[in-house]
Amino acid sequence: MIASAPRLLAVRDLTVEFETRQGVVRALDDVTLEIGRGEVVAVVGESGSGKSVTAMAIMGILDAAARIRRGRIEFAELDLLSLDEVAMNAIRGRRIAMIFQNPKSSLNPIQTVGRTLVDILRAHAPSPLSFREAREKAIELLKQVKITEPARRFDAFPFELSGGMCQRVMIAAALACEPELMIADEPTTALDVTTQAVVMDIIADLCRERGMAVMFVTHDLALASEYSDRIVVMHAGHVVEAAAASEFFRAPTHPYSRLLLGSIPYDKVDAAQLAPLPGSLPDLRRRDLPPCRFAERCPKAQGPCRTQPTPVVTVAPDHAVKCHFAHVEPAS
């Protein structure tokens, strides 16, 4: 499932398990995806599909209960999984940055937002920065993310700012070291529709200006259609489809992708066209999961889906689908 731009990140056959009291949860199973330099790639799917686990594995911040059973994460020719914590800390924040879902809980409540930015800038600067120099850079970052009166907001605490403002501060923090890749994990979940658009406009504009790649983790396919170059669809720990955004929304091929698009207001004339997704995600602790984890929900499932390894089929340039019958049914 190949990136259309020169490759920056490649996740290969990544398998992650979590040890829990209720059993082993196989959260990711042979996940493979790529992100090109300067691309915005949306990783979409239902809650629990493995999107955030993939993002945290790339950042090297998985929970202590997680075990990476196999796979590689290659970033600019580095194998991230082979790095020790000191080497990973040199990449995390500086070359790969992350924006989390809830900005207010991610910011220190007893520290001004300006001080947070100053600490990040001074910690990762290639040469020592004085507080005054870091303050000037921090105010400039706040200006870049379109925060009004940035010099005054520098001294504000998170509780004094709206959710949208806090998310902009988090974007500024992620941009502080001019990363090559930004991972935005559901960055608009807690925001109203108008603020969502503002935040995504800021991310998209900065991506273009800096040539920065963005991994946009979201369940919002409408936002993904507007801001992404490519779409990667995940279901129950599998990547089931990857395509250029225009191709994906024109001709989604995997049965799950089709049903996912049918369950949201995207491109619908009226509510009668909406159809709920059948069933629910399978219990990933099960030992008897079929090779295709969508088989038990899929209206097109046949015998091989439940018994044989699922092939990855190339259905068009830069459009791959993990399905036995992807080539049988033409896209409508």
PLY file of the C-alpha trace (Angstrom):
ply
format ascii 1.0
element vertex 332
property float x
property float y
property float z
element edge 331
property int vertex1
property int vertex2
end_header
0.00 0.00 0.00
2.34 2.55 -1.49
2.79 6.28 -0.99
2.51 8.41 -4.13
5.24 10.88 -3.00
8.88 10.05 -2.10
8.64 7.80 0.93
9.19 9.24 4.42
7.54 6.60 6.64
6.97 2.90 5.99
5.21 0.62 8.46
5.79 -3.01 7.51
3.80 -6.01 8.83
3.37 -4.40 12.26
1.75 -6.72 14.80
0.99 -5.41 18.30
-0.58 -7.26 21.20
-1.73 -6.12 24.63
-1.52 -8.37 27.67
-4.70 -7.89 29.72
-6.40 -9.75 32.58
-9.08 -10.85 30.14
-6.56 -12.23 27.64
-4.23 -11.17 24.84
-5.66 -8.48 22.56
-4.17 -8.59 19.07
-4.69 -4.91 18.35
-2.68 -4.73 15.11
-2.13 -7.61 12.71
0.41 -7.20 9.90
-0.35 -3.48 9.41
1.44 -2.04 6.40
1.20 1.57 5.24
3.38 4.33 3.80
3.44 8.12 3.97
5.28 10.23 1.42
7.09 13.48 2.09
4.66 16.39 2.12
1.59 14.14 1.98
-1.51 14.31 4.16
-2.62 10.71 4.71
-5.89 10.11 6.56
-6.11 6.86 8.53
-9.83 6.17 8.97
-12.11 3.56 10.52
-14.37 2.93 13.48
-13.23 3.46 17.06
-11.21 0.41 18.04
-9.89 -0.25 14.54
-6.24 0.33 15.53
-5.66 3.84 14.24
-4.36 5.36 17.47
-2.36 2.24 18.37
-0.57 2.55 15.02
0.18 6.23 15.73
1.51 5.48 19.22
3.67 2.64 17.91
5.27 5.04 15.44
5.94 7.52 18.25
7.25 4.79 20.54
4.76 5.62 23.31
2.75 2.41 23.55
1.39 1.36 26.93
3.60 -0.88 29.08
1.17 -3.75 28.44
1.88 -3.62 24.70
4.15 -6.04 22.92
5.36 -5.53 19.34
5.48 -9.10 18.07
6.90 -8.37 14.64
7.27 -5.74 11.95
9.34 -2.68 11.10
8.76 1.05 11.30
11.11 2.82 8.90
11.42 6.58 9.10
13.77 8.33 6.67
15.68 5.02 6.38
15.92 4.56 10.17
14.39 1.48 11.78
12.61 3.09 14.74
12.02 -0.21 16.50
15.75 -0.85 16.70
16.50 2.45 18.47
17.06 2.75 22.21
15.15 5.34 24.24
17.91 7.96 24.00
18.01 7.72 20.20
14.21 7.70 19.98
14.00 10.81 22.16
16.18 12.60 19.61
13.55 11.89 16.95
10.36 12.17 19.01
9.26 15.82 19.08
12.09 16.98 16.86
11.53 15.00 13.65
8.17 13.36 14.41
5.61 15.31 16.43
2.13 14.39 17.63
-1.09 16.26 18.37
-3.46 14.41 20.73
-7.25 14.28 20.90
-7.87 16.33 24.03
-5.66 19.43 24.02
-6.62 20.65 27.50
-5.59 17.37 29.12
-2.34 17.38 27.13
-1.27 20.81 28.41
0.11 21.33 31.91
-2.78 23.03 33.80
-0.44 24.91 36.18
1.92 26.21 33.51
1.27 29.00 31.02
1.05 27.95 27.40
3.98 30.22 26.63
6.19 28.50 29.18
5.25 25.13 27.68
6.41 26.28 24.26
9.60 27.81 25.68
10.48 24.54 27.43
9.97 22.57 24.20
12.03 25.02 22.14
14.91 25.07 24.62
14.90 21.28 25.07
15.12 20.54 21.35
17.05 23.54 19.98
20.19 22.53 18.01
22.09 25.27 19.90
21.36 26.81 23.33
18.50 29.34 23.43
18.06 32.01 26.08
14.61 32.40 27.62
14.17 35.68 25.73
15.04 34.07 22.37
12.73 31.15 23.06
9.95 33.53 24.09
10.21 35.40 20.79
10.07 32.12 18.84
7.10 30.94 20.92
5.15 34.13 20.23
5.92 33.74 16.52
4.60 30.16 16.65
1.38 31.35 18.29
1.05 33.90 15.51
1.57 31.20 12.85
-1.32 29.16 14.24
-3.51 32.27 14.06
-3.89 32.98 17.76
-4.90 36.62 18.21
-2.78 38.80 20.49
-0.07 36.12 20.74
2.11 38.14 23.14
-0.80 38.34 25.61
-1.87 34.70 25.11
1.72 33.65 25.87
0.97 34.25 29.58
-2.41 32.46 29.57
-3.09 29.20 31.37
-4.92 26.40 29.50
-8.13 26.88 31.53
-8.27 30.48 30.27
-8.44 29.35 26.64
-11.15 27.62 24.61
-10.71 24.08 23.32
-9.96 25.42 19.84
-7.33 27.79 21.21
-5.70 24.98 23.21
-5.59 22.81 20.10
-3.82 25.61 18.25
-1.29 25.79 21.08
-0.76 22.04 20.67
-0.17 22.54 16.95
2.33 25.27 17.77
4.08 22.89 20.19
4.21 20.18 17.53
5.65 22.65 15.01
8.25 24.07 17.40
11.08 21.90 16.09
9.93 21.90 12.45
9.23 18.14 12.25
9.22 16.18 9.01
6.11 14.25 10.10
3.18 15.38 12.21
0.79 12.77 13.59
-2.60 14.34 14.32
-4.65 11.87 16.38
-8.32 12.88 16.14
-7.29 16.56 16.47
-10.83 17.91 16.00
-12.89 15.43 18.07
-13.75 17.81 20.93
-14.32 20.87 18.72
-17.42 22.36 17.12
-17.76 22.17 13.33
-16.56 25.73 12.66
-13.49 25.32 14.87
-12.74 21.95 13.27
-12.45 23.64 9.88
-10.19 26.38 11.28
-7.86 23.85 12.93
-7.67 21.66 9.81
-7.05 24.72 7.60
-4.11 25.64 9.83
-2.65 22.12 9.65
-3.10 21.93 5.86
-1.60 25.38 5.26
1.43 24.66 7.44
1.89 21.30 5.73
2.08 23.01 2.34
4.32 25.84 3.56
6.82 23.55 5.30
6.66 20.47 3.08
5.70 18.50 6.18
3.92 15.13 6.01
0.81 14.59 8.12
-0.72 11.36 9.38
-4.31 12.42 10.09
-6.04 9.86 12.32
-9.79 10.37 12.17
-13.21 8.74 12.05
-14.57 11.80 10.17
-14.60 10.85 6.50
-15.96 14.26 5.48
-12.86 15.96 6.91
-10.65 13.27 5.40
-12.13 13.88 1.95
-11.46 17.61 2.16
-7.93 17.65 3.58
-6.19 14.41 2.60
-4.11 13.30 -0.36
-4.55 9.60 0.40
-6.84 7.45 2.52
-5.88 4.36 4.54
-8.84 2.36 5.90
-8.43 0.22 9.02
-10.80 -2.38 10.46
-10.12 -4.46 13.59
-6.35 -4.07 13.39
-6.07 -4.65 9.63
-5.41 -2.18 6.83
-8.13 -3.13 4.33
-7.81 -0.40 1.69
-5.42 2.38 0.67
-5.92 4.78 -2.22
-5.59 8.33 -3.43
-8.39 10.32 -1.80
-10.05 11.19 -5.11
-9.98 7.54 -6.20
-11.22 6.27 -2.84
-14.27 8.53 -2.68
-15.05 7.89 -6.36
-14.70 4.13 -6.19
-14.33 2.56 -2.72
-13.68 -1.13 -3.34
-13.52 -3.02 -0.03
-16.99 -3.97 1.29
-16.14 -2.32 4.63
-15.19 0.95 2.91
-18.45 0.96 0.99
-20.50 0.35 4.12
-18.49 2.92 6.08
-19.21 5.58 3.46
-22.85 4.55 3.39
-23.19 5.14 7.14
-22.14 8.82 7.14
-23.71 11.98 5.68
-20.88 12.36 3.13
-22.34 12.98 -0.35
-25.91 12.14 0.76
-28.97 14.01 -0.50
-31.19 13.07 2.44
-31.13 11.02 5.65
-32.95 8.11 3.98
-29.71 7.29 2.14
-27.86 6.62 5.41
-27.41 2.98 6.40
-25.93 1.80 9.71
-22.90 -0.48 9.66
-23.99 -4.07 10.39
-22.70 -5.76 13.53
-19.72 -4.59 15.53
-15.96 -5.04 15.66
-14.93 -8.59 16.63
-13.45 -9.36 20.03
-9.71 -9.22 19.33
-9.01 -11.60 22.23
-10.59 -14.46 20.31
-8.31 -17.27 19.17
-10.68 -18.25 16.35
-10.73 -14.96 14.44
-11.06 -15.58 10.69
-8.22 -14.39 8.41
-10.51 -11.55 7.26
-11.72 -9.89 10.43
-14.61 -8.30 8.53
-15.94 -11.65 7.28
-18.54 -12.00 10.05
-20.04 -8.60 9.17
-19.57 -8.69 5.41
-22.55 -9.23 3.08
-20.17 -10.46 0.37
-18.25 -13.00 2.51
-17.62 -16.47 1.10
-15.76 -19.56 2.28
-12.19 -18.36 1.53
-12.75 -15.22 3.62
-13.05 -17.37 6.75
-10.38 -19.95 5.98
-7.64 -18.58 3.70
-5.10 -15.73 4.13
-6.46 -12.54 2.59
-4.50 -11.25 -0.42
-3.68 -7.61 -1.10
-4.99 -6.80 -4.59
-3.92 -3.79 -6.66
-7.11 -2.57 -8.34
-5.70 0.66 -9.82
-2.48 2.70 -9.62
-2.02 3.72 -5.95
-5.14 1.76 -4.95
-4.73 -1.50 -3.02
-7.39 -3.58 -1.27
-7.05 -6.50 1.14
-9.91 -8.71 -0.02
-10.43 -12.04 -1.81
-13.09 -10.58 -4.08
-11.96 -6.98 -4.60
-11.46 -7.64 -8.30
-14.88 -9.30 -8.79
-17.31 -6.47 -8.11
-16.67 -3.22 -10.04
-16.99 0.00 -8.08
-20.37 1.68 -8.52
0 1
1 2
2 3
3 4
4 5
5 6
6 7
7 8
8 9
9 10
10 11
11 12
12 13
13 14
14 15
15 16
16 17
17 18
18 19
19 20
20 21
21 22
22 23
23 24
24 25
25 26
26 27
27 28
28 29
29 30
30 31
31 32
32 33
33 34
34 35
35 36
36 37
37 38
38 39
39 40
40 41
41 42
42 43
43 44
44 45
45 46
46 47
47 48
48 49
49 50
50 51
51 52
52 53
53 54
54 55
55 56
56 57
57 58
58 59
59 60
60 61
61 62
62 63
63 64
64 65
65 66
66 67
67 68
68 69
69 70
70 71
71 72
72 73
73 74
74 75
75 76
76 77
77 78
78 79
79 80
80 81
81 82
82 83
83 84
84 85
85 86
86 87
87 88
88 89
89 90
90 91
91 92
92 93
93 94
94 95
95 96
96 97
97 98
98 99
99 100
100 101
101 102
102 103
103 104
104 105
105 106
106 107
107 108
108 109
109 110
110 111
111 112
112 113
113 114
114 115
115 116
116 117
117 118
118 119
119 120
120 121
121 122
122 123
123 124
124 125
125 126
126 127
127 128
128 129
129 130
130 131
131 132
132 133
133 134
134 135
135 136
136 137
137 138
138 139
139 140
140 141
141 142
142 143
143 144
144 145
145 146
146 147
147 148
148 149
149 150
150 151
151 152
152 153
153 154
154 155
155 156
156 157
157 158
158 159
159 160
160 161
161 162
162 163
163 164
164 165
165 166
166 167
167 168
168 169
169 170
170 171
171 172
172 173
173 174
174 175
175 176
176 177
177 178
178 179
179 180
180 181
181 182
182 183
183 184
184 185
185 186
186 187
187 188
188 189
189 190
190 191
191 192
192 193
193 194
194 195
195 196
196 197
197 198
198 199
199 200
200 201
201 202
202 203
203 204
204 205
205 206
206 207
207 208
208 209
209 210
210 211
211 212
212 213
213 214
214 215
215 216
216 217
217 218
218 219
219 220
220 221
221 222
222 223
223 224
224 225
225 226
226 227
227 228
228 229
229 230
230 231
231 232
232 233
233 234
234 235
235 236
236 237
237 238
238 239
239 240
240 241
241 242
242 243
243 244
244 245
245 246
246 247
247 248
248 249
249 250
250 251
251 252
252 253
253 254
254 255
255 256
256 257
257 258
258 259
259 260
260 261
261 262
262 263
263 264
264 265
265 266
266 267
267 268
268 269
269 270
270 271
271 272
272 273
273 274
274 275
275 276
276 277
277 278
278 279
279 280
280 281
281 282
282 283
283 284
284 285
285 286
286 287
287 288
288 289
289 290
290 291
291 292
292 293
293 294
294 295
295 296
296 297
297 298
298 299
299 300
300 301
301 302
302 303
303 304
304 305
305 306
306 307
307 308
308 309
309 310
310 311
311 312
312 313
313 314
314 315
315 316
316 317
317 318
318 319
319 320
320 321
321 322
322 323
323 324
324 325
325 326
326 327
327 328
328 329
329 330
330 331
